[in-house]
């Protein structure tokens, strides 16, 4: 289809031009002058100082990095941060200044002298901030998760939780997994993960890195383009791209890494991805387009070390997207020859193996994606043509377009959200907010349930952590939720959504048994010997105190009802105590209480039950506070 469409005159003649918000030195100068006037007229009020810093940030983003206004705005913002005792912010500006190459200003002796003078000012500020922070014991205690040296202020002051590691030993083959899970394959469920042993609630099963990720349009101004950290914390600053005004970074280090990995290939065409993305659906499409583009860039240009080297397409890329063999043949070869190979989420072969459902979707959908893929390939060629690339453009165009199409198809049914959690002061609840999308090839091995037994949380740099939400018995399948849960959607609505997007009819417990929500208050016990449900309800025990024992109708085991009721009341009190701690913001102390209660509920009560749902929602809230957060 791609080869047919590219021969059409309108497609063949399409040459996408630059589409980005470039620098505007005149506007930057006006903003800088405005900040100086505000400083002269200011009264030293903290609110006025913050407002001045915001104007300096706007000037910084509008200014070209090789001009004096950029140097002035950067130094002035660093000084303002220092005056506000925001030493971490000051250090980030100093880092940005000290990373500027002298070659930007070597066109005249006067400019070189000016650059050296500003550099000296930032070196002095850096020393002063380092001294302040090293002498502040309370700062070290509060921020002590990260080390600091005067030459590396990358993570100083950032509110980042310690990165979790998988429980138990790392898996022999699944690089991102604990050895508590194993990979299985069958015709009905495809590739899927099951528990290799009994798994306790809260166990970390997967810590997965994204092969590639993108940022949603609304998050471009409030989150770092590279690590997705929020830019709204009091010790954060916005570091601009040196070429455009659209994207932001939390540190100079993030800016440099993003530029080297992918942003140099997208900067000049960046606005093409987000044109006409006014509603949620179009915003997701824009994010998916950027994700497909970056996935192609990361694989096709992975041998291109820097701008000076000639562009050489990765041989693996050509093997997959320019080979005479079909995709299925290559996939079978890999599966057969590499059956015991480490399943690495950063290995492109794991991306290539993701399901696309391209033969199942409507022809018009495939046509739209093909047109999008061709446009993305032309955008990439347009960028490469400016980098003095000597490869034959016509020869590499079709493989690039084929790769773009393959990634668009796979992303539609395999992409996951990158989420930050925002704390609502009134409700004291952490509400999730999407900030981007990513390809996680290990998490993609997990099948869906409308009543999942694991939960995902995003961490910096797009890393996702998967934890057990409740007890998972040995041999039971690890189940994630792809979107619709029985708590919020009817069975028909869930199945319709899942069929349209993922092409399967959900047969999880919630669907096959048609669980309804809200759940009834009546809960039933199950036998701890045969694990079968009983007709003994918690409400009946409360009413009839004379009944103390009853036999299980399945295995005849005697159930001590009075003792069980006492244990349940005691366990429920643990949940209530945990809720009080959550309300006070003491999440870490709440988690063990919730685990104890959810373990009791899993063991003694028939699913689904309202007590288990309440407890799991509290557990999710606790972990929301420990991952990627914003204000």
N, C-alpha and C positions, 0 to 999 in steps of 0.2 A: 504493500500500500504506500509506503514511504517513497519507493522508487517511482511509482506511478505519479504521485502527487508532485514530486519535485520537478517533473518534466513539464508541468503546467506553466504557461507563460507568467502568470501573476506570482506563482510561488517561486519560480526560477529567478525572477527579477526582484524579489523582495530583499531589501537590504536594511535591516533594522538599524537605526542610528542610535546615538547616545541618548540616554534617558536618565538623568540624575540631576540633583540640585548641587551645582558646582559652587565654588567659593565666590564670595562677594566682598572684596576688600573695602569698597566704599561704605557698604552697610556696616561692616565690622568697625571701621573708623568712627562712624557716627555713634554706634553703641558704646565704644570705648570712651569717647568724649562724654557721653551721657553719664557713664559710671563715675568719671572723675568729678563731674559737676555735683553728682549726688554725694560723693565723698566730701567735697568742699562744703556743701550745705548741710551735711549730716550732723547729728548730735551725739554720735557714738551709740545710738540705740541698736540693740542686737537685731531687731526686725529690719531696720534700715540696712544694716550690714549684710544680712542674708539677701535682701532685695538687690543690693549692689552686686553680690556674687552671682546672682541669677542673670543679671544683665551682662556681666563679664563672660559668663558661659555662652550666652548668645553671640557675643562678639568673637569669642574663641572659635565657635563652630563656623561662623561666616568668614573668618580670616584664612587666607592661604598660609600654609605652614612655613613658607619661605619669606614671609614679610615681617616687618617690624611690629605691626599691630598684633600678630599672633604672639610674639615674644612679650610684648607689653601686657596683653590681657592675661597671659598665662602667669607671669610674675606677679601681677596685681592680684589675681585670684588666690595665688599661693599665700601672699601676704595677708589677705583678708581672712583666709582660713586660719592662719597662725594667730591673728588677733582674736578670732572667735574660739581659740583653744582647740580647733579641729585639726590636730596635728597629723592625723592619718591622712586627711584630705590634702593637707599641705604637702605631705611627702609624695603623694601620687602626682601632684602637679610638678613637683621637682623632678620626679622620675621621668615625666613626659618631656620636660625641658632638657634634661641631661641626655636624653636619647636622640635629640635632634642632631643631624649630621652638620658639621661645619660647612660642607659643600653647598648647603642651601644658601649660604650668605657670603660666599667667597668672590662675588662679582665686583666688590670694591673693598678697599681697605677700611673705609668708614663702617660698612656693614659688618665686616669681620670684628672690628673693635666693639661695635654695639652688641653683637652676639656674645662675645667673650665677657662683656660686662654683665649682661643678663645671666649668663651661666654662673658667674661668680656669686651673684646674688642668691641664686637657687642653691648652690653648694653651701652657702652660709645658712640658709633656711633649713636645709636638710640636716646639717649638724645640730642646729638648735632644736629641731623637732625630735631628732634621735635622742638628744640629751633629756628632753622633757619626758619622752615616753619611757626611756630606760629607767628613769628615776621615779616613775609612777607605779608603785607596787599594785595599786588597785586596778590599774589598766592591764598589767600583766596577768593578774588573776582573772579579770573579766575576758580578756582576749587570748588567754594562754594556750589556746589550741594550735596557734601558728607561731613559728619561729620568726625572728626578725634580725636583719642586719642592715646596716646603712646602705648597702649596695643592692638590697633586694626588698623593696617595700610592697611587693605584689599583693600579699594577703593581709597586711597589717590592718587591724580595725574592722575587717569584714566579719559580719555575724554569720559564720559558717559552722554548722554542726559537724562534729567529727564524722568522717565518712564510714559508714558501717562496713563490716566484712561478713562474708558468709559464715554461718554456724557450722561447726565441725570442720572437716578437712575439705579443701578444694577438690572438685570432681576431676577424675583422671582425664576425661575427654572434653567435658563441657567447661570451658575456661571461666565462665561467669557464674557457675553454679556450685552449690554445696554438694558433698557426696551423699546428702540425704535424699537426693532426687536421682532418677535415671530416665533415660530417653527410650521410648518404645515406639513401635511402628505397627499399625494394622490398617486394613483396608477401610474400615468404617471411620476411624478417628484420625488417620494419617499419623504424622509425627506428633508425639505428645509426651509430657512429663508426668511421672507418677512418683509417689513417695517410696523411697528405698527402705525406709524404716519409719516408725512412728515419729511424727513431727509435732512438737509442742507449739502452742500459740505464741506468736511473736518471733519465731525463728526466722532468720534471714536466709532465704533460699537462693536468691539471685541478686548479684550486683552487676548490672549490665552497662557497658559503654555503648553509646550510639555510633554507628558507622558514619552517619551524617545527621545533621539537624538544621532546622531553619527557625526563623523568628517571625511571629505574627505581626502584621502591620501595626496594630495598636500598641504593641510592646516595644517598638523600635526606639521610642524616646524614653522609656522608663526602665529598660533592661539592657544589660551588656549584650552585644551581638555575639560574643564568643562564649562566655560562661553563664549567661542569663541571670547573673546576680542583679538584684534590684539596685537602681540608682537613686532610690528615694530615702535611704537611711541617712541619718545625720552625719555619718562619717564617710559618705560617698561623694564622688565627683564624677562628672561626665567628661570623658576624654574623646575628642572628635577624631573621625577619619581625616587623614591629611588631604583627601581628594574630594569628599562630598560632605554635605551637611545633614544627611539623612540618618546615619547610624551613630550609636554611642558605645563607648567601652568604659569599663570600671577602672582599668589600669592601662598603662602603656604596654605592659606585657601582653594583655589580652588583645590590644590593637595589633601588635606585631604578629602574634600567632594567627589571628584571623586573616590578616593580610597575606601571610605566607601560604596559608592553607587554601583559602577560597576567595576572600574578598577582592583580591586584585583582579580576579576573573569575572567579577559581577558588579563592581563598583560603578562603572560607567554605563551599565544597562540596568541598574538596580530598580529604578522606578517602573520599568516594564512589568515587573512581577506584581506590583501593587496597584496598577492602574484600574480604576473602576471597582475597587474592592470595598464598596460602601456597606455591604451587609455581611452577616456572619458567614453565609455560604460562600460568598465571593472571597472573603478573607481567608477561609480555609483553602480554597482553590489556589489563591496567591501563595500561601505558605507551602502547599504541595508542589507548586511549580518551582519554587525556590529550592525545595528539598530534592526534587528530581535533578535539577541543574547541578546542585552541589555534589550529589552522589556521583554524577557523571564526571565532574571535575576531579573529585578526589581519587577516582580510579583511573580515568583516562590520562591524567596529567601527573600521576603519582611519582614519575621519574624526573619531573621538572623541578630541580632543587631551588632555583631562583630565577629572577627575571632575565639574567644575563645568559643563561644556558639555552640552547636550542630546544624547542619543544619536541619531545619524543613520546609518542603514545605508548602506554604500557602494553607489552605483548599480551598479558592476560586479558586486557580490555579488547584487543583485536580478536583474541581467541574466542571470546564469548559473543562479540557483537559484529564481527566481520568474517566469521568462520563459515565454511560451506556446510558444516554439520548443523543440525537443528539443535535447539535449546535442550530438548529431551535427551538427545544422544550425549551431549556434554554433561548434563546432570547425572545420567546413569554412569558415565565413566568416572565422575568424581565420587559418587556414592560407592561404587564397586572398589575402586583403587584406594580410597582414603577412608575406609570404614572405621578405622581406629584413630584417625587423625584428630588432633585437637580442634574442637568446634570453637573457633575464635570469632567474636563479633566484629572484629576489625578486618577479617579476611573477606575479600569481596565475594568469594565463592558462597559464603553463607547468605549474602545479599541476593546473589543470582538465583539461589534455590527457593526464594520466597514465592509463594503462590501468587499468580497474577489474575486468574479467572478470565483471561482475555477471550477465550472461546465461548464463554458463557454470557458475557454482557452484550447489550444491544449494539447492533452495528453502528448506530449513530454516535454512541458513546466512544467506541473505538476510533471512529473518524475524527471526533473532536480532539481526542488525546493525540492522535497522529498529527493533526495540524499544530497542536500545542508543542509537540516534540520537535517538529521541523522548525518552528519559530525559535525554540530554545537553542537548537543546534546552530541556527544562523546567528543568534545573539553571541554564543560562545566563539564562533568563527570570527565575528566582528571584533571581539575583544582580542583574540589571538593575533589577528592581522596587525594590531597596533604594537604587538610585542616582538616584532621582527621574527616571526615564525617562518621557517623555510619549508615546512611540510606542505605537500600538495593539498590544497584546501578541498578540491573536488573528491580526492580519494578518501579523506577522513570524514567528509560530511555525512555520508550514509551511516557509517558505524556510530557516529555521535548521535544522529537522530534516532537510530534503532535503540541505542542505550537509553536516551531520554524517554522514549515510548515505554520500554520495558520497566523503567523505574516508576513512571507515572502509573502504570498498571499495578505494580507491586505495592506502591505507596497507598493506593486507594483502599486496600484491604489489609495492610500491614503496618501503617504508620501509627504511632502513639503520640499522645499529647505530652508536651513538657509543661508542667504545672507549678505555679507558685501559689502559696497560701497566704491570704490577706486576713488579718485579724480585725474583726468587727468589735469595736469597743463596747457598743451597747449590748449586743447579744453574747459577747465573749466567745464567739465561734470563729474558727478558722475556715474561711470560704475559699475553695479552689478557683484559680483563674488561669486560663490557658495563656501561655506566652510563646509557644512554638510547637513544632512537630519534629519527630525523629524516627529513624529506623533502628530498632533493637532486634537483632536477629535471634538472640537467645530467648527473650521474652515472647517473641513470635511463635515459639514452639509450644506455648501454653494455650490450651483450648479454652473455649468460653463456657461460662455458666451464668445464668441470671441470679444465682445465689453463690457468688465466688467464695473460695476458701483462702484466697490470698488478696493482698492489697498492694498497689504500686505507689511509690512516692518519688518525686524528682529531687535530685540534688544538683549542686553546681556542675557546670560543664556538661549538662544533659544526662548525667549518670542517673539510672533508675534503680531503685532498691525494691525488691519484692519480698514481702514478709507473709508468714502464715497468719491468717486472721483468726483461726481456731484450730483445734486439734485435727490432724490429718493422719489417719491410720495407714499403716504399711500397705502398699499396693493400691491405695486410692489415688485418683488422678488429681494433679495440681490444676486448679481451675481459676481463671481470671475472668473479669467482666469486660466485654468489648464496648459497653455503653449502656444498654437498657437493663435495668434491674427490676425484679418483681416488686420491689418496694415502691416504684414510681410509675410503672407501665403495665398495662394489661398483657396477657399472654399473646393475644392476637397482634397487638401493636409491636411487641418485642420480636415476635417471629417474622413479621413483615419487614421490620427494619433490618434484621440480621440476614434475611434472605436477599434483600435488595443489595446490600453492601458486601456480604461475605459468602453468599450462595450456599447456605446450609439451613436446614430446618432444626431449630434448637430442640434438643430432647433432654435437657437438664431436669433435675428433680422438680424445680419450680414450674417448668412447662408441662412435663408429663403428668404431674399431680395437680396442676392448675392452682397453685398457691395464690391466695387472695390477700390483698393488703387494703385496709389495716387488718392485722392479725387479731383473732379473738383473744380476750384476756385469759381464757381457760387454757392451761398448759397441762400436758400429760407426761407422766413418767415413763421411762423405758427400763427394761430389765438389764441390769449390769452383767448378767451371766450370758444371755443369748442376744442382747442388744436389740431385741424386738420391742416395738411400742406396746404399751399396756392401755387399758381403759381406765386407769386410775388417774384422776385429775387432781391438780394441786388445790383447786377450789373445793372439791369434795372432801379432801382431807381437812381443810380448815373448818368446814361445816360439821363434819362428823368426827369428833374427837374420840369417840368410843372405839372406832376402828383403828387398830394398832398394827396389824399385819395382814398381808394378802398374798396369795400365790400367783406367780406368773402363769398365765394360761398356756404358754408355749413350752417352757422348760420346767415348770413346777417349782422354781426357786421361790423361797419365802422372801417377801419384800417387807422390811421393817418401816412401815409408813410414818410412825411417830418420830423415829430417829431421823428419817429422811426429811421430814418437814422441818425439824429443828436445824438440820444442816443447811437446808435451802434458805431459811430466814437469815441465818448467820452469813451465808454467802452473798445474799442480796444486800446485806448491810455493807459488805466490802465494796460493792458497786456504788452505793450511795456515798460512802466515804471517799471513793475515788472521784466521783462527780464534784464533791466539795473541793477537792484539791485542784481539779481541772479549772473550776470557777476562779480559784485563787492564782491560777497560772502555774501551779506546781505539777507539771505533766509527768516528770520523771518518777515522782513518788506515786503517782496514780496508776502507772502502767502495771506494776507487779500485782496490785489489788485486782485490776481488771482481768489480768491473765488467770489469776486464781479462780475468779468467779466464772469466767467463760469456760475454763476447763471443767468445773463442776457442772455447768449447764450442758456442755457437750456430752458429758458422761451420763447424766441422769434424766434430761428432758428431751422429749421428742421434737424434732425439727419440722417446720420452723416454729419458733416460739418468741414471744415479745421480749422476754428477758435476754435471750441471746442476741436479738437484733439491737436492743438498747446498748448492750455491752460492747458489741462490735463497733457501733457508731462512735462510742467513747474512745475505743482504741484507735480508730482512724483519726479522731481529733487530736489525740496525743502525738501521733506520728506526723500529722500535718504541721505541728509546731516545731518539729525537729528537722524538717527538710528545707527546701527552698522557700523562703518566706519574703513577704514585703509588708509595707505599711500603707 
